[in-house]
Amino acid sequence: MNTLKNLIRRKKVGLDLADYDKRAREVVKGFWQARFDAKEKQIREGKQDQGERAGVTGGKNLDGFTKLIVELVHANGLGHAQIYQERAVVVLPGYFRPTKLWDLLVINEGRLIAAIELKSQVGPSFGNNFNNRTEEAIGTAHDFAVAYREGALGKQNPPFMGWLMLVEDAPESRKPVKDKSPHFKVFPEFKDASYLKRYDILCERLMKEKLYTAASVMASPRSAISDGQYSDMSEFTSLSNFVRQFAAHIAAEAAR
């Protein structure tokens, strides 16, 4: 990160955060509205899924965040970069498997600048979904890291790796959760930690272990359909930190 800061300082490039908070609130409103509309449509058509599945099968409800990312790329000096979002062209090579689909790729002059995953989780089944999201995030990052090390991208600087999670802010995601480990103790920070707190710990450690450049968790209640309300669990795992890290990476690439 010091290299990024030095490049930006030498080139006197300022960071444009693209009014991210206002845009994020619009995305959050759209996220909840899309879930509501999808569920209502399936009810009208007599095709209602079990539980919360109706809101998920309506499509990629976090697409609004890709527009924010595109704006950050353009605003920080890489307006000529290629930004890929369609399923057929967001594929990267893996090491333990042939390929992996990402949600968004930024490529400039044949170099991978950024790869980003956008995820969400809505209750009531937080337990199994948390474990699945955790395993997926770790596995995806480690697989790509080894592929990069082994030359899958050729010779280039490390790309920005981003993981952004939107979680329903609800009593079920805030309440303490008990764990049973009959043979060995779990780490103390997990004791009675809610699922939102566990996502906070996950994001923090994904960054500390350098699996992702930035990882963020946003908590948002269903009532945000009217105002786009969301909150952070910590400064380190906040949307603000994610956006600043991404903008700095893009500006540094533009300054080279």
C-alpha positions as CSV (number, residue, x, y, z in Angstrom):
1,M,0.0,0.0,0.0
2,N,2.9,2.4,0.6
3,T,3.9,2.0,-3.1
4,L,0.4,3.1,-4.1
5,K,0.6,6.1,-1.8
6,N,4.0,7.1,-3.1
7,L,2.9,6.8,-6.7
8,I,-0.2,9.0,-6.0
9,R,1.9,11.5,-4.1
10,R,4.6,11.8,-6.8
11,K,2.0,12.2,-9.6
12,K,-0.1,14.5,-7.4
13,V,-3.2,12.5,-8.1
14,G,-6.1,13.1,-5.8
15,L,-8.7,10.5,-5.0
16,D,-12.3,10.9,-6.3
17,L,-14.6,8.8,-4.1
18,A,-17.6,9.4,-6.5
19,D,-20.0,10.5,-3.7
20,Y,-20.0,6.8,-2.7
21,D,-22.2,7.1,0.4
22,K,-25.1,8.7,-1.5
23,R,-24.7,6.1,-4.3
24,A,-24.5,3.2,-1.8
25,R,-27.7,4.3,-0.2
26,E,-29.4,4.2,-3.5
27,V,-28.0,0.7,-4.2
28,V,-29.3,-0.5,-0.8
29,K,-32.8,0.8,-1.5
30,G,-32.7,-0.9,-4.9
31,F,-31.5,-4.2,-3.2
32,W,-34.4,-4.4,-0.9
33,Q,-36.9,-3.2,-3.6
34,A,-35.7,-5.9,-6.0
35,R,-36.1,-8.6,-3.4
36,F,-39.6,-7.3,-2.6
37,D,-40.6,-7.1,-6.2
38,A,-39.3,-10.6,-7.0
39,K,-41.2,-12.1,-4.1
40,E,-44.4,-10.3,-5.0
41,K,-44.1,-11.4,-8.6
42,Q,-43.7,-15.1,-7.7
43,I,-46.7,-14.9,-5.3
44,R,-48.8,-13.5,-8.1
45,E,-47.7,-16.2,-10.5
46,G,-48.2,-18.9,-7.9
47,K,-44.5,-19.9,-8.1
48,Q,-43.5,-18.8,-4.6
49,D,-40.2,-20.4,-3.4
50,Q,-39.6,-21.6,0.0
51,G,-38.4,-19.0,2.6
52,E,-36.3,-16.2,1.3
53,R,-35.4,-17.9,-2.0
54,A,-37.9,-15.8,-4.0
55,G,-35.9,-12.6,-3.4
56,V,-32.7,-14.3,-4.5
57,T,-34.0,-15.9,-7.7
58,G,-35.1,-12.5,-9.0
59,G,-31.5,-11.8,-10.2
60,K,-28.3,-10.2,-9.1
61,N,-29.6,-7.7,-6.6
62,L,-26.2,-6.0,-6.0
63,D,-25.7,-4.9,-9.6
64,G,-26.0,-1.3,-8.4
65,F,-22.6,-1.6,-6.7
66,T,-21.0,-2.4,-10.1
67,K,-22.1,1.0,-11.3
68,L,-20.4,2.6,-8.3
69,I,-17.2,0.7,-9.1
70,V,-17.3,1.7,-12.7
71,E,-17.7,5.3,-11.7
72,L,-14.7,5.0,-9.3
73,V,-12.6,3.6,-12.2
74,H,-13.5,6.4,-14.5
75,A,-13.2,9.1,-11.8
76,N,-9.6,8.1,-10.8
77,G,-8.0,8.1,-14.2
78,L,-8.7,4.8,-16.0
79,G,-11.6,5.8,-18.2
80,H,-10.1,3.8,-21.0
81,A,-10.0,0.5,-19.0
82,Q,-12.2,-2.4,-19.9
83,I,-14.8,-3.3,-17.2
84,Y,-16.4,-6.6,-17.6
85,Q,-19.6,-7.7,-15.9
86,E,-21.3,-10.3,-18.1
87,R,-21.0,-13.9,-17.1
88,A,-19.1,-15.0,-20.2
89,V,-16.3,-12.5,-19.7
90,V,-15.7,-12.4,-15.9
91,V,-13.8,-15.7,-15.8
92,L,-10.3,-16.0,-14.3
93,P,-8.0,-19.0,-14.2
94,G,-7.6,-20.9,-11.0
95,Y,-4.9,-23.3,-9.7
96,F,-7.0,-26.0,-7.9
97,R,-9.7,-25.7,-10.5
98,P,-9.6,-24.5,-14.1
99,T,-11.6,-21.3,-13.8
100,K,-13.7,-19.1,-11.4
101,L,-16.5,-16.7,-12.2
102,W,-16.1,-13.3,-10.6
103,D,-18.7,-10.5,-10.4
104,L,-16.6,-7.8,-12.0
105,L,-13.2,-7.5,-13.6
106,V,-11.2,-4.4,-14.5
107,I,-8.6,-4.9,-17.2
108,N,-6.2,-2.3,-18.6
109,E,-3.9,-2.9,-21.6
110,G,-4.1,-6.6,-21.0
111,R,-3.4,-6.5,-17.3
112,L,-5.8,-7.5,-14.6
113,I,-6.3,-4.4,-12.4
114,A,-9.1,-5.6,-10.2
115,A,-11.4,-8.6,-9.5
116,I,-14.4,-8.1,-7.2
117,E,-17.0,-10.3,-5.6
118,L,-20.3,-8.9,-4.4
119,K,-22.3,-11.0,-2.0
120,S,-25.4,-10.7,0.2
121,Q,-27.2,-12.6,3.0
122,V,-30.7,-12.2,4.2
123,G,-32.2,-14.2,7.1
124,P,-33.5,-16.2,8.7
125,S,-31.0,-19.0,8.0
126,F,-27.8,-17.2,8.9
127,G,-25.8,-20.1,10.2
128,N,-25.3,-22.4,7.2
129,N,-25.1,-19.5,4.9
130,F,-22.4,-17.8,6.9
131,N,-20.3,-21.0,6.8
132,N,-20.8,-21.3,3.0
133,R,-19.9,-17.7,2.3
134,T,-16.8,-18.0,4.5
135,E,-15.6,-21.1,2.8
136,E,-16.3,-19.7,-0.6
137,A,-14.4,-16.4,0.1
138,I,-11.4,-18.1,1.5
139,G,-11.3,-20.8,-1.2
140,T,-11.7,-18.3,-4.1
141,A,-9.0,-16.0,-2.8
142,H,-6.5,-18.7,-2.1
143,D,-7.1,-20.5,-5.4
144,F,-6.5,-17.2,-7.3
145,A,-3.5,-16.2,-5.2
146,V,-1.7,-19.5,-6.1
147,A,-2.7,-19.2,-9.7
148,Y,-1.2,-15.7,-9.8
149,R,2.0,-16.9,-8.1
150,E,2.3,-19.6,-10.7
151,G,2.1,-17.1,-13.6
152,A,-1.5,-17.4,-14.7
153,L,-1.6,-13.7,-15.4
154,G,1.9,-13.4,-16.8
155,K,4.2,-10.8,-15.3
156,Q,2.2,-8.0,-13.7
157,N,1.7,-6.2,-10.4
158,P,-0.8,-7.8,-8.0
159,P,-4.4,-6.8,-8.9
160,F,-6.9,-5.4,-6.4
161,M,-8.9,-8.2,-4.9
162,G,-12.2,-7.1,-3.4
163,W,-14.9,-8.8,-1.4
164,L,-18.1,-6.9,-0.4
165,M,-20.9,-8.4,1.7
166,L,-24.3,-6.9,2.4
167,V,-26.0,-8.6,5.4
168,E,-29.6,-8.1,6.7
169,D,-29.5,-6.1,10.0
170,A,-32.0,-8.1,12.1
171,P,-32.3,-9.5,15.6
172,E,-31.2,-12.9,14.2
173,S,-28.0,-11.5,12.8
174,R,-27.2,-9.4,15.9
175,K,-27.9,-11.9,18.7
176,P,-25.0,-13.8,20.3
177,V,-24.4,-17.3,18.9
178,K,-23.2,-20.3,20.9
179,D,-20.6,-22.7,19.4
180,K,-19.7,-26.2,20.5
181,S,-16.1,-27.5,20.2
182,P,-15.8,-30.6,22.4
183,H,-12.1,-31.1,21.9
184,F,-10.5,-27.7,21.6
185,K,-11.5,-24.2,22.4
186,V,-12.5,-21.7,19.7
187,F,-10.7,-18.4,19.5
188,P,-12.1,-16.1,22.3
189,E,-13.2,-13.4,19.8
190,F,-15.7,-15.8,18.4
191,K,-17.3,-16.4,21.8
192,D,-20.9,-15.3,21.7
193,A,-20.2,-13.4,18.5
194,S,-23.2,-12.6,16.4
195,Y,-23.2,-13.5,12.7
196,L,-22.6,-9.8,11.8
197,K,-19.7,-9.7,14.2
198,R,-18.4,-13.0,12.6
199,Y,-18.5,-11.3,9.2
200,D,-16.6,-8.4,10.6
201,I,-13.9,-10.8,11.9
202,L,-13.9,-12.6,8.6
203,C,-13.4,-9.5,6.6
204,E,-10.6,-8.2,8.9
205,R,-8.7,-11.5,8.7
206,L,-9.2,-11.8,4.9
207,M,-7.3,-8.5,4.7
208,K,-4.7,-9.3,7.4
209,E,-3.9,-12.6,5.6
210,K,-3.7,-10.6,2.3
211,L,-6.3,-12.8,0.7
212,Y,-8.1,-9.7,-0.4
213,T,-6.9,-6.1,-0.7
214,A,-10.2,-4.9,0.8
215,A,-13.1,-6.8,2.4
216,S,-16.2,-5.0,3.7
217,V,-19.4,-6.0,5.4
218,M,-22.5,-3.7,5.4
219,A,-25.4,-4.2,7.7
220,S,-28.8,-3.0,6.4
221,P,-32.4,-3.6,7.7
222,R,-35.4,-4.3,5.5
223,S,-36.8,-0.9,6.3
224,A,-33.9,0.5,4.2
225,I,-36.2,0.0,1.2
226,S,-37.3,3.5,2.0
227,D,-34.1,5.3,2.9
228,G,-31.1,3.1,1.9
229,Q,-29.9,2.9,5.5
230,Y,-26.8,0.8,6.2
231,S,-24.1,0.7,8.9
232,D,-20.5,-0.5,9.3
233,M,-19.2,-3.0,11.8
234,S,-15.8,-1.3,12.1
235,E,-13.7,1.3,10.3
236,F,-11.3,-1.4,9.0
237,T,-14.1,-3.4,7.3
238,S,-16.3,-0.4,6.3
239,L,-17.5,0.5,2.9
240,S,-15.4,3.7,3.2
241,N,-12.2,1.8,3.6
242,F,-13.1,-0.5,0.7
243,V,-13.8,2.5,-1.6
244,R,-10.7,4.4,-0.6
245,Q,-8.4,1.4,-1.1
246,F,-10.0,0.7,-4.5
247,A,-9.7,4.4,-5.6
248,A,-6.1,4.5,-4.5
249,H,-5.3,1.3,-6.5
250,I,-7.0,2.7,-9.6
251,A,-5.2,6.1,-9.2
252,A,-1.9,4.4,-8.8
253,E,-2.4,2.3,-11.9
254,A,-3.3,5.5,-13.8
255,A,-0.2,7.3,-12.5
256,R,2.2,4.6,-13.8
